[in-house]
Amino acid sequence: MIKNNPEYELVDIYADEGISGTNTKKRDEFNRMIDDCRLGYIDIVVTKSISRFARNTLDCLNYVRELKEKGICIIFEKENINTLDAKGEVLLTILSSLAQDESRSLSENCTWGIRRRFEQGKHKTSTKRFLGYDYDPETEKLVVNREQAKVVKRIYEEFLNGHTVDMIARMFKAEKVKSWDGNSNWQPSAIDSMLRNEKYMGDVILQKSYTIDFLTKKRVMNTGELQMYHIEEDHEPIIDKETWNAVQQEFERRDLFMKEHRINAYAQEPETNPLFGKVICGECGATYGRVTYKNRSGTVVRKFRCGSCNKANGRKVCSNRYILEDSIIKLFIMGWNAIAEHPKKYESVWKKNLKSGNELLCYKTRQIMEAAKKGPIKDFDPWLMIRVMDIITVYENGNLTIRFYDGTEFSYEAS
């Protein structure tokens, strides 16, 4: 058309290959054409059909009107519409609505096909940002990437060792552990997502999210609006089911712990303050916080006091006593050595725990059993404490209780 008309001069060809016309945000070539129109480089736009210009009625009319105000004509060859004609916009409105409806119909047909595949257990998982797996196009299954799987296993182990996702991210950055893209820029949110991903135990849950608008392509999480499909033993697991379930139970336990004790974080920089969230007030249930200061002789004093002890409206919320950090450390060493020096005394408890069917309790019990084999300790080991000890409770009368993750408790009366 342009070549056959000597009065026309081709400015450029603007083509978005394989891009949906329902939204203009990701149509780089379309947006470049509109920009050139605004700059005055173009007088006439020639397009094959309305659906090639835009399948969104609102977008189509808005751009047509904008260009019309600038005196720019759009010619739709298939529909034989010139937007500068008087009847052009009326026809355009009708036909663009039909194009939008056609796009909606295509979207619904595609969605129907995808859901039928889900019902048959058929799916394809992208492994571009999926650490631990590659995709085998022949079997259409996920296959374990042995080198990356080591990192995945360690993430699960570190979490069940008592570390938070923030702590794991800092550890991996410091050690320069490589992620899926070969970099070491670990994000806590990514680690959190990995710990909750059922694919690592060999299962797949399909339709966890869905598109609510075929025009905007906006996706939302499926919270029961649509059926989800759980395929068990879909591919080779990296994490066994017991460990995966233990991690999910640990998430629930930490969430409940924070709610019960009114804190926003389960741990904060355990490298420097491993006792954060580990000391509980037996009177009001709040966690103890660390206070550091120098006394008159210049000695640094670290003590813990109830988080509710600060004044509110001129009165103390909680009157429970403080406890020195050294006293907490001594209490842990005493409690742990009582287990490590006489492990046979606790074998009946451990056997009961292992038969309980509670994956988290089983995992934590095995951790304590393995750690106890190394015998008693002389010096404080903060990482051991985080791994095996649940809480220390402080009471106003001076009594203390220490509880380990296997349920073992020791009480110490104030002297």
MIVEXVEX-265401 format. One record per residue (C-alpha): residue number from 1; residue in three letters; x, y, z. Coordinates in steps of 0.1 Angstrom, whole numbers, plus 2048, in hexadecimal, padded with zeros to 3 digits. Layout:
REM MIVEXVEX-265401
i:aa:c1:c2:c3
NUM:ALA:X:Y:Z;
...
REM end
This chain:
REM MIVEXVEX-265401
i:aa:c1:c2:c3
1:MET:800:800:800;
2:ILE:81B:819:80A;
3:LYS:833:80E:7ED;
4:ASN:817:812:7D4;
5:ASN:80F:836:7DE;
6:PRO:82A:84F:7D4;
7:GLU:81D:868:7ED;
8:TYR:824:851:80A;
9:GLU:846:84E:81B;
10:LEU:84D:830:832;
11:VAL:858:83C:855;
12:ASP:85D:81A:864;
13:ILE:84D:7F8:86A;
14:TYR:842:7F2:88D;
15:ALA:83B:7CE:896;
16:ASP:838:7BC:8B8;
17:GLU:83E:798:8B1;
18:GLY:82B:77F:8C8;
19:ILE:81E:79B:8DF;
20:SER:7FA:79C:8E9;
21:GLY:7E6:7BA:8DE;
22:THR:7D0:7BA:8FD;
23:ASN:7E8:7D1:90F;
24:THR:800:7EB:902;
25:LYS:819:7EC:91F;
26:LYS:831:7D1:911;
27:ARG:82C:7DA:8ED;
28:ASP:84D:7EC:8E7;
29:GLU:849:7F1:8C2;
30:PHE:825:7FE:8C6;
31:ASN:830:817:8E0;
32:ARG:84D:822:8CA;
33:MET:834:828:8AE;
34:ILE:81E:83D:8C4;
35:ASP:83C:851:8D0;
36:ASP:846:858:8AC;
37:CYS:822:864:8A5;
38:ARG:824:87C:8C2;
39:LEU:845:889:8B5;
40:GLY:835:890:893;
41:TYR:849:877:87F;
42:ILE:829:865:873;
43:ASP:80A:872:861;
44:ILE:7F9:850:858;
45:VAL:7FA:82F:86A;
46:VAL:7F1:811:855;
47:THR:7E8:7F0:867;
48:LYS:7DA:7CF:85B;
49:SER:7BD:7CD:873;
50:ILE:7AF:7DA:894;
51:SER:7BB:7BB:8A7;
52:ARG:7DE:7C3:89B;
53:PHE:7DC:7E6:8A9;
54:ALA:7CC:7DE:8CA;
55:ARG:7B4:7C4:8D8;
56:ASN:7AB:7DA:8F6;
57:THR:78D:7F0:8EC;
58:LEU:797:80C:904;
59:ASP:7BB:80D:8F9;
60:CYS:7B1:80C:8D5;
61:LEU:799:82A:8D7;
62:ASN:7B0:83E:8ED;
63:TYR:7CD:83C:8D5;
64:VAL:7B7:842:8B7;
65:ARG:7A9:861:8C6;
66:GLU:7CB:86E:8D1;
67:LEU:7D9:86A:8AF;
68:LYS:7BA:878:89F;
69:GLU:7BE:898:8B3;
70:LYS:7E1:89B:8A4;
71:GLY:7D3:896:881;
72:ILE:7E2:873:87E;
73:CYS:7CE:85A:86A;
74:ILE:7CC:835:872;
75:ILE:7C2:81E:855;
76:PHE:7B6:7FB:85E;
77:GLU:7B9:7E7:83D;
78:LYS:7A4:7C9:846;
79:GLU:786:7DD:853;
80:ASN:78B:7F9:83A;
81:ILE:789:814:855;
82:ASN:799:836:854;
83:THR:799:846:876;
84:LEU:796:86A:868;
85:ASP:775:860:857;
86:ALA:755:86B:869;
87:LYS:748:847:86C;
88:GLY:76B:839:875;
89:GLU:768:83B:89B;
90:VAL:745:82B:89C;
91:LEU:751:80D:887;
92:LEU:772:80C:89B;
93:THR:75F:80A:8BC;
94:ILE:74A:7EC:8B0;
95:LEU:766:7D9:8A0;
96:SER:780:7DF:8BB;
97:SER:766:7D2:8D4;
98:LEU:763:7B3:8BF;
99:ALA:789:7B0:8BE;
100:GLN:78A:7B2:8E4;
101:ASP:76F:798:8E8;
102:GLU:783:781:8D0;
103:SER:7A1:785:8E6;
104:ARG:78C:77D:905;
105:SER:77F:75E:8F4;
106:LEU:7A2:753:8EA;
107:SER:7AE:759:90E;
108:GLU:791:743:91C;
109:ASN:799:727:903;
110:CYS:7BE:728:90D;
111:THR:7B5:727:932;
112:TRP:79D:70A:92C;
113:GLY:7B9:6F7:91A;
114:ILE:7D2:6FE:936;
115:ARG:7B9:6F2:951;
116:ARG:7B2:6D2:93E;
117:ARG:7D7:6CB:93D;
118:PHE:7D9:6D1:962;
119:GLU:7BD:6B8:968;
120:GLN:7D2:69E:955;
121:GLY:7F0:6A7:96A;
122:LYS:802:6B7:94C;
123:HIS:817:6D6:952;
124:LYS:837:6E8:948;
125:THR:84B:6F9:963;
126:SER:864:714:95A;
127:THR:886:70E:96A;
128:LYS:895:730:961;
129:ARG:894:73C:984;
130:PHE:88F:71B:995;
131:LEU:8AE:711:9A9;
132:GLY:8B4:6EB:9AB;
133:TYR:8A2:6DF:98C;
134:ASP:8A6:6DE:966;
135:TYR:88B:6D5:94D;
136:ASP:88D:6B6:937;
137:PRO:879:6BD:917;
138:GLU:878:698:90D;
139:THR:867:68C:92D;
140:GLU:857:6AF:934;
141:LYS:862:6AA:958;
142:LEU:878:6BD:971;
143:VAL:89A:6AD:976;
144:VAL:8B1:6B4:994;
145:ASN:8CF:6CA:98F;
146:ARG:8E6:6B9:9A7;
147:GLU:8FD:6D7:9AD;
148:GLN:8E1:6EF:9B4;
149:ALA:8CE:6D5:9C9;
150:LYS:8EA:6D8:9E3;
151:VAL:8E1:6FC:9E8;
152:VAL:8BC:6F4:9EB;
153:LYS:8C2:6D9:A05;
154:ARG:8D8:6F1:A19;
155:ILE:8BD:70C:A19;
156:TYR:8A4:6F3:A29;
157:GLU:8BE:6E7:A42;
158:GLU:8C8:70A:A4D;
159:PHE:8A3:714:A52;
160:LEU:89D:6F5:A68;
161:ASN:8BD:6FE:A7A;
162:GLY:8AA:71C:A87;
163:HIS:8B6:736:A6E;
164:THR:89F:750:A5E;
165:VAL:89E:756:A38;
166:ASP:8AF:778:A3E;
167:MET:8CC:766:A50;
168:ILE:8CF:74C:A35;
169:ALA:8D0:767:A1A;
170:ARG:8EC:779:A2D;
171:MET:8FF:758:A32;
172:PHE:8FD:750:A0D;
173:LYS:907:772:A02;
174:ALA:926:771:A19;
175:GLU:92F:74E:A0C;
176:LYS:928:758:9E8;
177:VAL:910:73B:9E3;
178:LYS:903:73C:9BF;
179:SER:8DE:73F:9B8;
180:TRP:8CB:735:998;
181:ASP:8DB:751:984;
182:GLY:8FF:74B:990;
183:ASN:8FF:769:9A6;
184:SER:8FF:76B:9CC;
185:ASN:8E6:786:9D1;
186:TRP:8CE:772:9E7;
187:GLN:8AD:781:9F2;
188:PRO:89A:775:A11;
189:SER:879:775:9FD;
190:ALA:888:75D:9E3;
191:ILE:894:745:9FF;
192:ASP:872:747:A10;
193:SER:861:73D:9EF;
194:MET:879:720:9EA;
195:LEU:871:713:A0D;
196:ARG:84C:713:A05;
197:ASN:84F:704:9E2;
198:GLU:83F:6E2:9E0;
199:LYS:853:6D9:9C1;
200:TYR:872:6D3:9D6;
201:MET:861:6B4:9E5;
202:GLY:857:6A7:9C3;
203:ASP:833:6B4:9C2;
204:VAL:823:6CE:9AD;
205:ILE:805:6E4:9B5;
206:LEU:7F5:6F2:995;
207:GLN:7E1:712:992;
208:LYS:7EF:723:9B1;
209:SER:7E8:744:99F;
210:TYR:7D1:74F:983;
211:THR:7CA:76C:96B;
212:ILE:7AC:781:975;
213:ASP:7AC:799:957;
214:PHE:7B6:78E:934;
215:LEU:7BC:7B2:92B;
216:THR:7D5:7BC:946;
217:LYS:7E2:798:94B;
218:LYS:7E1:79E:971;
219:ARG:7E7:77F:985;
220:VAL:7DC:778:9A9;
221:MET:7E2:75C:9C1;
222:ASN:7C7:741:9C1;
223:THR:7B9:740:9E4;
224:GLY:79D:728:9DC;
225:GLU:78B:73A:9C0;
226:LEU:796:720:9A7;
227:GLN:79F:6FB:9AB;
228:MET:7C4:6F3:9B0;
229:TYR:7D3:6D2:9A5;
230:HIS:7EC:6C0:9BC;
231:ILE:802:6A6:9AA;
232:GLU:816:691:9C1;
233:GLU:837:681:9B8;
234:ASP:838:694:997;
235:HIS:85E:695:995;
236:GLU:87E:68C:9A9;
237:PRO:87E:69E:9CB;
238:ILE:89C:6B1:9D9;
239:ILE:88C:6B4:9FC;
240:ASP:87B:696:A0C;
241:LYS:856:69B:A16;
242:GLU:85D:699:A3C;
243:THR:877:6B5:A3A;
244:TRP:860:6CA:A23;
245:ASN:843:6C6:A3B;
246:ALA:85A:6CE:A59;
247:VAL:863:6EF:A48;
248:GLN:83E:6F8:A43;
249:GLN:837:6EF:A67;
250:GLU:855:705:A72;
251:PHE:846:722:A5F;
252:GLU:825:71D:A71;
253:ARG:837:71A:A93;
254:ARG:84B:73A:A8E;
255:ASP:82C:74D:A83;
256:LEU:819:742:AA2;
257:PHE:837:749:AB8;
258:MET:839:76D:AAB;
259:LYS:814:772:AB0;
260:GLU:813:764:AD3;
261:HIS:831:778:ADF;
262:ARG:828:798:ACB;
263:ILE:848:79C:AB6;
264:ASN:84C:7A5:A92;
265:ALA:86B:78F:A8B;
266:TYR:875:76C:A95;
267:ALA:89A:775:A97;
268:GLN:8AF:794:A92;
269:GLU:8D4:791:A89;
270:PRO:8DB:771:A9C;
271:GLU:900:776:A93;
272:THR:902:791:AAE;
273:ASN:8E2:78A:AC2;
274:PRO:8DA:764:AC1;
275:LEU:8C3:767:AE0;
276:PHE:8AA:77E:ACF;
277:GLY:888:76F:AD3;
278:LYS:895:752:AE8;
279:VAL:88D:761:B0B;
280:ILE:869:764:B15;
281:CYS:858:776:B31;
282:GLY:845:75D:B47;
283:GLU:82D:779:B53;
284:CYS:821:78B:B34;
285:GLY:82E:775:B17;
286:ALA:842:78F:B06;
287:THR:866:788:AFA;
288:TYR:884:796:B0D;
289:GLY:89A:7AF:AFA;
290:ARG:8BF:7B5:AFF;
291:VAL:8CB:7D5:B10;
292:THR:8F0:7DE:B0E;
293:TYR:902:7F9:B23;
294:LYS:921:801:B36;
295:ASN:921:802:B5C;
296:ARG:935:81B:B70;
297:SER:955:807:B6E;
298:GLY:952:806:B48;
299:THR:949:7E2:B45;
300:VAL:930:7D9:B2A;
301:VAL:910:7CA:B38;
302:ARG:8F8:7B6:B23;
303:LYS:8D6:7AD:B32;
304:PHE:8B4:7A3:B26;
305:ARG:894:7B2:B32;
306:CYS:86F:7AD:B2A;
307:GLY:864:7C0:B0B;
308:SER:846:7CC:B1E;
309:CYS:85A:7DB:B3A;
310:ASN:85D:7FE:B2B;
311:LYS:845:817:B39;
312:ALA:823:81F:B29;
313:ASN:80E:83C:B35;
314:GLY:824:840:B53;
315:ARG:822:81C:B5F;
316:LYS:835:7FC:B59;
317:VAL:823:7E2:B43;
318:CYS:837:7C5:B51;
319:SER:84B:7C3:B71;
320:ASN:85F:7A3:B6A;
321:ARG:884:7A3:B72;
322:TYR:8A0:7A6:B5A;
323:ILE:8BA:78A:B54;
324:LEU:8DF:78E:B4B;
325:GLU:8EA:780:B29;
326:ASP:905:76B:B3B;
327:SER:8EB:75B:B50;
328:ILE:8D7:751:B32;
329:ILE:8F6:742:B22;
330:LYS:8FF:72E:B41;
331:LEU:8DB:721:B43;
332:PHE:8DD:715:B1F;
333:ILE:8FE:703:B25;
334:MET:8F0:6F3:B44;
335:GLY:8D1:6E7:B33;
336:TRP:8E2:6DA:B14;
337:ASN:8FD:6C8:B27;
338:ALA:8E2:6B7:B3C;
339:ILE:8D6:6A7:B1B;
340:ALA:8F8:6A1:B0B;
341:GLU:907:691:B2A;
342:HIS:8EA:679:B30;
343:PRO:8DA:673:B0E;
344:LYS:8CC:651:B18;
345:LYS:8B4:662:B31;
346:TYR:8A3:672:B13;
347:GLU:8A1:655:AFB;
348:SER:87D:64D:B04;
349:VAL:873:670:AFD;
350:TRP:885:671:ADC;
351:LYS:876:64F:AD1;
352:LYS:853:65D:AD9;
353:ASN:85A:67C:AC5;
354:LEU:866:668:AA7;
355:LYS:845:655:AA7;
356:SER:830:673:AAC;
357:GLY:829:679:A86;
358:ASN:832:69E:A8B;
359:GLU:84D:6A4:A70;
360:LEU:85B:6C3:A81;
361:LEU:85E:6B2:AA3;
362:CYS:86F:694:A93;
363:TYR:888:6AA:A81;
364:LYS:890:6BF:AA0;
365:THR:893:6A0:AB5;
366:ARG:8AC:690:A9D;
367:GLN:8C0:6B1:A9D;
368:ILE:8C2:6B0:AC3;
369:MET:8CC:68B:AC3;
370:GLU:8E8:691:AAA;
371:ALA:8F5:6B0:ABD;
372:ALA:8F4:69D:ADE;
373:LYS:90C:683:AD0;
374:LYS:927:69D:AD0;
375:GLY:925:69F:AF6;
376:PRO:923:6BD:B0E;
377:ILE:931:6DF:B06;
378:LYS:947:6F7:B1A;
379:ASP:942:717:B07;
380:PHE:922:726:AF9;
381:ASP:91A:71C:AD6;
382:PRO:8FF:734:AC8;
383:TRP:8F8:720:AA9;
384:LEU:8F2:701:ABE;
385:MET:8DB:714:AD5;
386:ILE:8C7:721:AB7;
387:ARG:8C4:6FE:AA9;
388:VAL:8B9:6EB:AC9;
389:MET:8AA:704:AE2;
390:ASP:887:711:AE0;
391:ILE:883:72B:AFC;
392:ILE:88E:735:B1E;
393:THR:872:742:B34;
394:VAL:878:75B:B50;
395:TYR:861:75F:B6E;
396:GLU:85D:77C:B86;
397:ASN:867:766:BA4;
398:GLY:889:75F:B93;
399:ASN:881:73C:B87;
400:LEU:88C:733:B64;
401:THR:881:718:B4B;
402:ILE:894:70C:B2D;
403:ARG:883:6F8:B11;
404:PHE:893:6E5:AF4;
405:TYR:882:6DD:AD3;
406:ASP:87D:6B8:ADD;
407:GLY:867:6C4:AF9;
408:THR:881:6BF:B15;
409:GLU:87E:6D9:B30;
410:PHE:894:6E2:B4E;
411:SER:889:6FA:B6A;
412:TYR:8A1:70D:B80;
413:GLU:895:71E:BA0;
414:ALA:8A3:73F:BAB;
415:SER:8BD:73B:BC6;
REM end
